Amino acid sequence: MRVHIGGDHAAYELQRALVTWLGEQGHDVVDHGAASYDELDDYPVFVLRAAEGVAAEPDSLGIVLGGSGNGEQMAANKVKGVRAALCYNTELAQLARQHNNAQIISIGGRFNTVEEAKEMVKVFLETPFSGVERHQRRIDMVSDYEKSGQLPPQE
């Protein structure tokens, strides 16, 4: 699977570990940086590129990383058509794929160990979207709002 990854200094070591591990698992990894540690770098530079990569390749998935994962998830979600989920355990990673068909997992490097992150990424990459009608309907409502700016009707 093609996996786009991007993150800042706060998760630099975690990103390096994940890039190596994903390659060992047979994934085609596109590393959007950071290429070196810089404590003053800005996560949007790397995260938006990773999210754009996922948006351009519908069969790919992505990983964005930072200190908490919050800002990175918010930035990734600004890319049209992207659904990024902040996860801090494997259950959330699984539900993000099963129920929300998330294409990007956001992980906080200051809150998760390398092993925890690997487990979440493994679950995220291996879990398919359930395709259950109610979940698809909700995703469609959000996508329609993103395109039109029109709120879904209240019932």
N, C-alpha and C positions, 0 to 999 in steps of 0.2 A: 504494500500500500504506500502511496505517496503521502508523506507527512511533512507539513510546513511547520517550522518552529521559530519562535522569536522571543527574546526577552532581554531585560536590562541587567545592570551590574548586580542588583540585589539577588538575582537567581543565576548568576553567571556560571558558577561551579555546577549547579544542578543542570543547567542547560547542556554544558559540556558532557556531563555524565549521561544524560538522556540521548544526545546525538549519537554518542558511541554505542550505547545499549540498543537503540532503535536500529542502527546499522547492523549490529550483530544479530538482531531478530529478523533481518531480511527486508526491512522497510527501506524505501527510497526517500531519504531525508533531504529536505530543502531547508538549509540553515540560513535564516534571514538576519542572523546576528543577535547579539553583539559578537564580533570576531575577536575582541580582546577586552580585558577588564578595564573599565573606566568608571570610577565612582560618580562621575558627573553626567553620564549618558542619560538619555531620556527614552523611556519605554515606548512611546508612540512611534519612534523611528523604526523600531524592529517589529513591534506588534502589528502595526498597520500593514506592513509588508507581508507578514505571515498570513494575516486575515485576507488580504487581497489575493494572495496565492491560493488560498482555499476557495475563495469566491470564483476565481478564474478556472478552477479545476474541480467540478462538482463531485468527482469520485474520491477526492482527497479529504484528509482530515488535518486538524492543526492543534498545536500546543502553544500557548502563550504563558510567559513566566515573568514574575516580578517579586517584589518583597511580600506583598499580601495576595496578589492576583486580582485584587479589586479593580484598580485602574486599568490593568491589562484587559480584563474582561469587558469593561466599559468601552475601551478603545476599539477592541475587536468587533463589538456589536454595532459600532458606527459604520462599518463596512456593509454596504447594501447586500442583503441576502444572507448575511452571516448570523448564526445563532451560536454564541459562545456562553459557556457555563462555568462559573466559578465552583470548583470542587475541592473538598478537603478530606474526602474518604471515598472508598470504592463504591459504596451504595449510591452516592450522589453521581459519580461518574457513570454508573450503569443507568440510572434513571434519566440523566441528561440525554443519553442516546436513545433509550427505549421510549420515553414519553415525549421528549422535545426534539428529537432528531438533531441534537446539537452537533455542529461540525468542528467545534473548537473547545478544548478543555483549557481552563485557566487555573494555574497552580501558584500558590504563594511559597516561594523558596525559603522564607523565614518561618514558615509554619509547617512544612512537610520535609521529612528526610528524603534522601535519594530513593531509598527502598519503598517508602510510601508513595512517592511520585511514580515510580516504575509500576507499582501495582495499579494505581489509578489509571495510568496511561494504558496499560495492558487491557484492563476492563473496558475502558473507553473505546479503544480501537477494535476490540473483539465483539462488542455488543451492537447488534443491529437495531434499527428503529423498529418498533413493534408493528407499525402500520395500523394500529387500532384506530377506528374511525373517529372517536372523540378526540384523540391526540392530534390526528391530522387536521381535524376541523379547527382546533385551537391554533395550530401552527399557521393554517391558512388565514385565520382572522388577523394574526399579527403581520403576516406577509402582505395581506391586502391593505392593512393600515399603512405599512411601510411604503407601499406604492402610491396609494391614493390620499392618505391623510384623513380618510373617513373612518369614524368610529364604528365598530360593529353595532348592529341594532340591539337594543335592550328588549328582553322578552319578559 
